[in-house]
């Protein structure tokens, strides 16, 4: 599959900030490219981001995939995970294949890996089929003096190549919220970062963390235009486990036998449960019901935890129980994509479509599989079938645009990128809108286009309006 690499070098990456100045106010931030011999200021009067993109980043080729490892530092584990989640949200538009956080954690735990050991990082990279890893330390402090408050967050991060531990990129930054506040970025708003705040102090902390992540991730070069996989594989949710304090045996004894299946489903839907509690309840539910939907939902719970192999076992049980359950075939295809079994995934998606030919998402996922396999004609046909059923499928529009870009059809690619961004904006997918703006900027560098320039300006205004609406 033909893919382009940016022709500009690391200093060009900071041009992305021009897209973001419309959204974010506050003190001017200085970006210090230490690789170009620049030196940071010692006064500390304005925030500065120190960074360096090392030669190994481009040699022999830039990384195609980046995974974010568990962070270290003085923060409590829950807050470190919030920082990690925020970094992930801001890495997403950079154009790399990113690995969902629960999948990273599942493989580390399952294989007993120690991320402080280079050999174990190499092993993780092989398991993830991912060539770069981000790791580092984070810190946070806050002080409140009457009406005066100050909240700080700092990070020292580095990206290494998983195969040989070569340093690819590193950055250091301290972000501060002081008497007033930083606006949460569009990506932070869209990612629901405020949902994690338990009180005003945590809300202020999240604003600082969002700003820190946005600034640091913007210094990583956006090096390739790749097919989006989001809607083909879905999203995983990284969250701290909570335990239901009830006793399952006593709870079941209080429920009439005829009502137990529905009550177990309600328990799964409405209670905070640990992994072991979920497994026990699903085991009891599927033993009682034997229904495909219950096996499918059990598989989904494993999928969300990053246990793709365990999820596949349950999706296989679901399709074996009811071969006509289109959604089970789709979910099976989705996890097979994650396991890089694309031919098997293709077969599962074809079966899903056979049982439900009206679902646009099935065609879009089939298109993604064939984009990855290099079957351009079959991929394009699948995306077009998806759009025939749902003209607002931003995922299909985006991947059609990448196909046209790779084939040199820049005019069609421009229109399709813009269509994708409009529909992503309707969904609140600000990470994808930012990705489109970056792609249009890159396309404009290939061939100057007043149309592309106008679309970028229009999208900036639209995002600004979206942010204003969220604040009302």
Secondary structure as UniProt FT lines:
FT   HELIX           10..15
FT   HELIX           16..20
FT   TURN            21..23
FT   STRAND          30..33
FT   HELIX           34..36
FT   STRAND          48..53
FT   HELIX           55..57
FT   STRAND          65..68
FT   STRAND          72..73
FT   HELIX           77..91
FT   HELIX           92..94
FT   STRAND          97..98
FT   HELIX           101..110
FT   TURN            111..112
FT   TURN            115..116
FT   HELIX           118..128
FT   STRAND          132..145
FT   TURN            146..147
FT   STRAND          148..161
FT   TURN            162..164
FT   STRAND          167..178
FT   HELIX           186..190
FT   TURN            191..192
FT   HELIX           193..196
FT   HELIX           200..217
FT   TURN            218..219
FT   HELIX           230..233
FT   HELIX           248..253
FT   HELIX           257..259
FT   HELIX           260..270
FT   HELIX           275..289
FT   HELIX           292..304
FT   TURN            305..306
FT   HELIX           308..321
FT   TURN            323..324
FT   HELIX           326..338
FT   TURN            339..340
FT   HELIX           342..355
FT   TURN            357..358
FT   HELIX           360..373
FT   HELIX           376..389
FT   TURN            391..392
FT   HELIX           394..406
FT   TURN            407..408
FT   HELIX           410..426
FT   TURN            427..428
FT   HELIX           430..446
FT   HELIX           450..471
//
